[in-house]
Amino acid sequence: MIVLSLFTLLILKHFIIDFPAQTPYQWMNKGTYGHPGGILHAGLHGIGTFLCFALFFVTPFALIVGVLDMVVHYHVDWVKMNINKKYGWKADAHPEFWILLGLDQLAHYLTYVALIALAL
């Protein structure tokens, strides 16, 4: 039951931080390596993941998992943004944009699967 509860919390956290809570400052700058906007976005994911894991596991482990998620999330988003930029894919004109967005989301969810596996 812990696995299902944790995965559900991570998915909810992911939706909130990736969509309604993400500001233009974050999404406009995720493609520039080291930009504070992308770091902020990934950092919010790391904090959210830490909080989700802290409900079920000891704080030091939850902190490590939060940092791992931040680092992976940052790089997945950076790659996605740079592929879109390289090929000029736009939401209103290129189906590849949506496929890449789906791959981005899949990579994030598989990261949660890996982090939960690490916890077990």
C-alpha positions, -999 to 999 in steps of 0.1 A, spaced: 0 0 0 29 23 6 41 20 -30 7 29 -44 3 58 -20 37 72 -27 34 68 -64 0 86 -63 15 115 -43 44 118 -66 21 120 -97 0 146 -80 31 166 -70 44 163 -105 12 176 -121 10 206 -97 46 217 -101 49 209 -139 16 226 -149 -4 250 -127 26 261 -106 51 265 -134 57 301 -143 69 315 -176 102 324 -159 107 287 -153 95 272 -186 111 299 -208 145 293 -192 147 255 -188 166 252 -220 195 274 -209 219 252 -189 224 266 -154 197 293 -156 180 300 -123 146 295 -138 153 259 -147 171 253 -114 141 267 -95 117 244 -114 138 213 -107 143 224 -71 106 226 -65 103 191 -78 131 180 -55 114 196 -25 81 180 -35 97 146 -39 115 150 -5 81 158 12 64 128 -4 92 104 6 95 120 41 59 107 48 71 71 46 109 71 51 136 87 73 145 122 65 181 117 53 169 91 27 141 114 17 165 142 12 188 121 -10 159 110 -31 147 146 -34 181 157 -47 183 128 -71 149 138 -85 159 174 -88 190 165 -108 172 140 -131 142 163 -136 165 193 -145 183 173 -172 152 156 -187 136 191 -191 168 206 -205 171 179 -231 134 183 -241 137 220 -244 168 218 -265 154 192 -289 123 213 -294 145 244 -300 168 225 -324 140 213 -346 117 243 -341 88 221 -329 58 241 -317 27 230 -299 4 244 -326 22 231 -356 42 199 -350 30 166 -337 66 159 -327 62 185 -300 35 164 -283 53 132 -287 84 148 -270 62 162 -242 48 127 -237 84 112 -236 94 139 -211 65 130 -188 72 93 -192 108 99 -182 97 117 -151 73 89 -141 99 63 -147 122 83 -125 96 79 -97 94 42 -103 132 40 -100 132 61 -68 105 40 -52 125 8 -62 156 24 -46 135 29 -14 124 -7 -12 
